[in-house]
Amino acid sequence: FPSQPLEAPDLLPFYSPDKLLRETPLLPGDRIPLPRPRPVPRPAHTTFHLHHRHKLWES
């Protein structure tokens, strides 16, 4: 079913061709290098605390 156009304010006064930005497609040879994942440093006592809590839950 074709829908009727809704009433809306005219946006042409806000249109300026010199400020119009376009995205360029990413070509296969133009790969953006992703940052390498780094492990988050955690204090040793928190790991032991989780292990202890897991043992308590199992019992």
C-alpha positions as CSV (number, residue, x, y, z in Angstrom):
1,F,0.0,0.0,0.0
2,P,1.5,3.4,-0.9
3,S,1.5,5.6,2.1
4,Q,0.7,9.3,2.0
5,P,3.6,11.7,2.7
6,L,3.5,13.1,6.2
7,E,3.4,16.8,6.8
8,A,6.9,18.0,7.9
9,P,8.9,21.2,7.9
10,D,11.0,21.8,4.8
11,L,14.6,20.9,5.4
12,L,16.1,22.5,2.2
13,P,17.1,25.7,4.1
14,F,19.5,23.6,6.2
15,Y,21.0,21.9,3.1
16,S,24.4,23.2,2.0
17,P,26.2,21.2,-0.7
18,D,29.6,22.4,0.5
19,K,29.1,20.8,4.0
20,L,27.7,17.6,2.7
21,L,29.9,14.6,3.8
22,R,29.9,11.3,2.0
23,E,31.4,8.1,3.3
24,T,33.8,6.4,0.9
25,P,33.5,2.6,0.6
26,L,36.3,0.6,2.2
27,L,38.1,-1.2,-0.6
28,P,39.6,-4.7,0.1
29,G,43.2,-3.4,0.1
30,D,42.4,-0.5,2.5
31,R,42.0,-2.5,5.7
32,I,42.1,-0.4,8.8
33,P,44.4,-2.1,11.4
34,L,42.4,-2.9,14.5
35,P,44.1,-2.4,17.9
36,R,45.5,-5.6,19.5
37,P,43.5,-6.8,22.4
38,R,45.3,-6.5,25.7
39,P,44.5,-8.4,28.9
40,V,43.2,-6.3,31.7
41,P,45.6,-6.5,34.7
42,R,43.8,-7.7,37.8
43,P,45.1,-8.1,41.4
44,A,45.9,-11.7,42.3
45,H,43.7,-11.6,45.5
46,T,40.6,-11.1,43.4
47,T,41.2,-14.3,41.4
48,F,41.7,-16.3,44.6
49,H,38.6,-14.8,46.1
50,L,36.5,-15.9,43.1
51,H,38.0,-19.4,43.3
52,H,37.1,-19.5,47.0
53,R,33.6,-18.3,46.4
54,H,33.1,-20.9,43.7
55,K,34.2,-23.6,46.1
56,L,31.6,-22.3,48.6
57,W,28.8,-22.3,46.0
58,E,29.6,-25.9,45.0
59,S,29.4,-27.2,48.6
